[in-house]
Amino acid sequence: MADEISVRALRLWELLGATLVAVIQADALAAKATLEFVEGVGFVAPADDGDGAITGTTERGRLRMASFRYSKRDENDEIAEFVAEVPVLSLVPIPALQVKDATFSFAVKIDDITKVEGAPTAEEPTTTAAPASRLVQWLRPTDTQLIARPAAASGRKTQETRSTHHLDVRVTMSQADIPAGMEKIFNLMDQAIQDRKAPPA
């Protein structure tokens, strides 16, 4: 028998806010994975760049290129061998996902209703040295707060026994919008594509 998880009572806005923070953190991790993919696939690190010198225009090194040879007629209408170089990053789809929709469903048990005494109001003066959280104290939760915890659940749902405390989550992912910086990189990659005559063997 699995050990039961003890869940302490929280203010309701903390309980709801934790689920929203989880979505933001998930989005941040997805963005980090995309950045690591772009760095790892699209660029050669300076330490791996031949003699070790930094030849790229960024701290990440130079653009990783894929080269191949092919034959075609040259300016003299003779068959010659050419070398083409294409950025690797332009050859593969960039995995960039973001949370499009997130739905959370859970039951809560109200343990208490509290009244916050002496809560500051929007009219109270603040100093310029006050932290940002104090400069917008009118965004604080209301004076009356609900103290709640996830309600215990029992029984079966879709033939599976639910745990003592549960949270039903439904998340819809979608392809992330292309950031302005990536659009600039795509334009630069178009200019980086080269086609030159291969040197004689």
N, C-alpha and C positions, 0 to 999 in steps of 0.2 A: 504494500500500500504506500503510495507516494506521500511524502510529507506535505502537510498543508502550509500554504504561504500565508503568513500573518501580514495583513495590510492595515496600516494605521489610518486613522481618520485625517483627512486633509480638508482645507477650505475648497469649496466646489470649484472656484476659478483655478486653483492649482491643479486639481484633478483633470479639468478640461484642458487647461493650458499645456499639461504634460503631453497629451496626445498631439496637440498642434506642434509643439517643439519637436516631437519625434518625426513628424512629416518634414519639417525644415531640415533636420539633421540628415534624414534620408536623401533629400534633394542635394544637400551639400556633399554627401559621400558620392552620389552619382556624378556630380560635377567634377569632383576630385579624380574619379576614375577616368573620366573623359580627358582631363588635363594630362594625366599620366600616360594615357594612350597616345595623345598627340605628341608628347615629349619623347616617348620611347620609340614610336614608329616613324614619326616625321622628322626627327633630328638626330644627328650624330653628336654625341657628347664630345667636348673638347679633348678629353683624355684619350678618346678613340680615334682622333683625327690625325692619323699618320704620324708626323713627327711630334705631335703633342701640342702644336701651336694652335691658338684660337683663330680660326679663319672665318668664322661666321660673324654675322652682325648682331647676334644676341648671345646672352650668357649660356644658352643651351647648345651652342655649337653651330654647325652648318646644316643646311637642309639635306636630308637623306635622299639620294637619287638612285633610280633604277636605270641601267643602261642596257641597250641591246643593239645589235648590228643587223643591217638589212641592206639589200641591193636595190639600186634604182639608177636611172640615167642622170648623169651629171650635166654641167653646163655645156660640155662638148658633145652631148648626145651619146655618150658612151656609158656602158654599164660600170658602175663603181659602187664601192661599199661605203655605207654611211653609218654613223653612230648617233643614236638618239638617246637623250637623257630626260627622264620624266620623274618628278617628285613622287616618292612612294606614297606620301600622304594623299595624293590625288587619285591613287589607284584603288583605295579601300574605303568603304563607308566608315564614317566616324561614329562610334557608338555614343550617342548623346541622348539621354532620356531624362524626362522630368515628370513629376507627379501632376497629372491632369486633374484627377478627382480622388478625394479620400473621404470615406464614410466610416465613422466610428459609432458603435452601438454598444452600450453597456448600461446596466441598471445600477443605481446608487441607493444607498441607505443613508437617510439623513439622521445624523447623530445629535446635532445641536444647531441652534441658531444663536449667533452671538452679535453683540452690538459693540462696535469699536468706539471707545470714548476718546474725545479730544483729537479726532482726525483732522488734519490740516485742510483748509479750503483753498479755493483758487484765488481768493482775495488776499491771502497772507503774503506779505512781502518776502522776497528772497534776495540773496546777495549774488553778485556775479561770480563769487568764488564757490558757490554751492554746486554740488555735482548735478549732472544732467537729470538724474532721476528725481531730484528735489525741485528742479525748475518746472516740472510738469506734474506736480502732485495732484492736480485736478484730474489726472488720469488714474489715480488710485482706485481700487475697488470701492464699492459703496460701503457705508458704515455698517449696514446689516449684512452679515455673511452667513452662508450655510456651511456647516461642517458635515462632511459626508465621506463615505468610503464605498468601494465597489460592493454591491450586494451579493450575498452568497447565492449560488445557483445549484440546482440539482436536477436529476432526470436525464433524459437522452435527447439529443438533437442530431438528426440524420444518422441514427444508429450508433452514435459515439457519445460516451459519457463525458459530460463537461466537467471541468475542474471547479473547485470551490469558488474561485474568482476568475472571471473571464472577460474578454474584450473582443468583440467581433469587429474585424477590420476588413474593409474592401477598398483596394487602391487600384486606380486606373492610371497606367503609364502611357506616355505619348512621346513622339520624337520631339526633342527640344528645339526651340527656335535657334537659328544660326546667329551667334553673337556678331556684332559689328567687326570685332577683331578677326574672327574667323573668315568673314567675307573678304577682308583685306588680304589675309593669307592666301585665300583661294585665287585672288587676282594676281598676287605675286607669283604663285605657283604656275599660273598660265604663262607668265613672262619667263619663268625659269626653264621651261621646256626648250631644249636645244636640239638642233639637227645639224650635224656637221659631217664633212667628209672624213672618213677614217684615214689615219696615216698609213702609208704603205708598209707592208710587213717587212 
